[in-house]
Amino acid sequence: MSNLTIPQIQKTSKSAEQTTELHNYLLKIAESDAPYANPIGDAEPLISFNGYYALNSTGSFLTIDTNLLVKNGEVTPHVALIYSPDGVNSNVYHLTGPHKAFKTIEWTGTTLTAQADVNNDVPNFTIEFTRKDNNQQITSSFKGKVTQGLSGAIENINGETYNNPIPMAMYAGTYYEDKGKGAEILKIGTNNTLQYNYTNIGGNKGNLQNVGLFVYNLNMYVFSFSSLDGLFNYSIIMGTSAEGGMVCNDLFSLKNSHLSIPRSLQTVTATPVKKPINGTNTASKELAKFAGFYHINSSSQVFNNAFISIEGQYKTHKDGIEDYTVTLGVSLDGTSSTVYTFDSTMSFVQNGNSWELTVPITTPIGSDLKIKFTRQYKSVYKNAGSYYGSVVSISGSYNVAQFTGETLLNVVPLMGFAGAPMKVTASSNKTIVIKSNSEIEYHGTSYKTLTIVPLMYIVGFIDKNEDEVILSLGTDGGKGNTCLTTVRSTEMVNGKRKAGSIKSIELYTAVPDGSASIPKH
């Protein structure tokens, strides 16, 4: 298997085009100062169950899709129910905004009841949600029914999701270009604020300026806004990295143009220190389940803006063997990081409902890093809203100092994107099908030699034409499961396969003709 060019985060705006289209619509509403009351009222806790819920193996789904419209620090949630009964067709029903689909919306306990007008083709939904947060990485589930307004036909539904809503505040920090060595480009605040360097052009480092109006999507972790002169659109796709800390892809394009210029930004400004590796560790598969970005809290002065970022990936082989690799980025100050690869010198053992990691550190002597992981739902970022919670909590010690932390990011297994075949157009015979956690079918051919990064939803492999194929998976409104596919030519250099130029970039979706969640005029 070659070393694939696995990106830290998605490298093109095509996967965000539909989200950007919806965001532009919401931005126009805000720019016009038109009334945009929040009619979801008491049902706002529904946002804590935001995500894509697979209903069965056919690809049918129900999505709670939330976009936060932010104007001068004031946040207005825009929430929609997206329902596909068969994995082939889908409809978007808005719970908020000027094109609200329902007459009444109620929230009782953890049950949503959305009722449309009588003799309306909009169905009624009654859905009861339950937090899961189990060792299968499922975050929540639901059971309920859909009642068709005109026929009165009732369909019972139930589903599960691996998604977890992430607040803007989790990504708070300053982001720099050129692997942290360049100019400040982006600053995200903890108080619903965003600053951007619009004038970083042609060698001019420029300055950060306030972004008074933007939209943030809780499913894709994307910020969208326009330039001060209105000529450019910007999409900021968030992610994390062991080496770079919090990272993002900054994509900007001329309005009404599909050409986007991407660049990678990160919060870590110092060159990462990479520790040597000593063998492998069979517990890597278990540790990979706790991949995520953990902000560290401690009363010790050793920690200041500290974090632990854990990345896990595995390579599959035709004989069924899976090789896991886990890297840990440890930062005590938020701007530098030391990177460890989980190896034979370390241990990861289960102790009751928790797992305990030990990383021996000899300089200074006795400063071992010890971390206990517990999978549980815990309310966090209460100032940002009542609907945010972490999926894993940690506690531990480093050089005697004690610390705690948590992550809201959740690992999604490859089968989380299984269901209906994904294709570029509804009539296309070229498809992508997720067969298992170690097999995909691409254009009719099965591939079992894969590199998979579950936290980043990325799969890479070499196809039968000896091209490198990178799949960036996700969901996209009424289009359901989505796969941005980048194909590169390759060549052998000194006995190793090297990726060359891009041959194609295509967006595959389960429902190619589905709505992008844009409110209808």
Secondary structure, 3 states (H helix, E strand, C coil): CCCCCCCCCCCCHHHHHHHHHHHHHHHHHHHCCCCCCCCCHHHHHHHHHCEEEECCCCCCEEEEEEEEEEECCEEEEEEEEEEECCCCCCEEEECCCCCCCCCEEEEECCEEEEECCCCCCCCEEEEEEEECCCCCCCCEEEEEEEECCCCCCEEEEEEEECCCCCCHHHHCEEEECCCCCCCEEEEECCCCCEEECCCCCCCCCCCCEECCEEEEECCCCEEEEECCCCCEEEEEEEEEECCCEEEEEEEEEECCCCCEEEEEEECCCCCCEECCCCCCCCCHHHHHCCCEEEEEECCCCCCCCCEEEEEEEEEECCCCCEEEEEEEEEECCCCCCEEEECCCCCEEEEECCEEEEEECCCCCCCCCEEEEEEEEEEECCHHHCCCCEEEEEEEEEECCEEEEEEECCCCCCHHHHCCCCEECCCCCCCEEEEEECCEEEECCEEECCCEEECCCCEEEEECCCCCEEEEEEEECHHHCEEEEEEEEEEEEECCEEEEEEEEEEEEEECCCCCCCCCCCC
